[in-house]
Amino acid sequence: MSFYEFNEFEIPDYMGAGIKNYINHGRKPGDFLTAVIQNKLIQAIQTADSTNIKNLQAYAMYFYWEVPSIAWGSEEKMKAWIDRNGLEGEIK
């Protein structure tokens, strides 16, 4: 089962909680997701497990199509998203 699928690539279910916690609550994820969110390809490759390294395209498309652009793409955007508590911060 997968959290998200794009063509033959997928984000495995076990990564879903970290992604949701980051998006919804602004909780800092682990090293791999942090690198993906900050658009740091080399760090993402260095910190990926064997499943995630094969599926980087799914992560790229998920963040591009499904996540507000103010939440990903650089260290600064990630810090601001965490500081505002993600989508939860929009509701308050």
N, C-alpha and C positions, 0 to 999 in steps of 0.2 A: 504494500500500500504506500501511497505517496501523498505528501502534503500539496504538491503542485507538479504538474506535468507540462512540458513544452517539447513538442516533437518526440524524439526518443529519449529525451533527458528528463530527469525528475529531481525534485527536492524530497528527500526521504522524510517520512513521518516524524522520525526522532528529532528533526531540526525544526519542526513546526512550532513547538512551545517557545523556543528562543526567539523566533521571528515574531510570533504574536505578542510576546511580552515586550519586545522592542517597539513594535508599531503601536500597540495599544497603550502601553504604560511608560514607555521610554526607559525600559530597563536595559542596561548594557549587556550585550551578549558575549559569548566566548570569542576567542581570538580569530577563528575562521570567519564567523559572521561579521565581526567588527571589520575585518579586512574587506569583505564583500561590500558591506554598507559604505565604507570609506572609499570604495573604488580602487583598491590597492591589489592589483592582480598578483604580483609576485608574492606578497604576504599571504594572500588567499591560497595560492598554490603551496607555499611553505607550511601552512597550518592545516590544510585539508586532510581528512582521512581518505582512505582509498575509494570510498563511495562518492564523497563530495567532489573530489578532484575531477572525476569523470563527468560531473553534472554541473559544472560552473555555468554553462549556457542557460540552464533552467533558473539559476539564481539571478543571472543578469536580466532575463526576461521577466521574471517575477517582480523584481524591484522596479523595472522600467514600466511595466503595465499595471501593477497592482498597488504600489506604494506611493504616497504623495512625494513629489520630487523634492520637497523641503526636508525630507527625512533621510536622504541618502545622497552619496556622491562625493563627499569630502569629510575630513575630520571636523571641520567647522559646522557643517550641517548636522552631523551626528551629535555633536556636543549640544547644539541648540535644541535638537529633538529630545534628547535626554533631559535637558534643563526644563523643558516645558511639559515633561511627563507624557510624551507621545500624544496620541489622539485623545487620551483622557484629559489632557491639559486644555484641549479645545472646548471641551464640554463645560468645564468649570466657569 
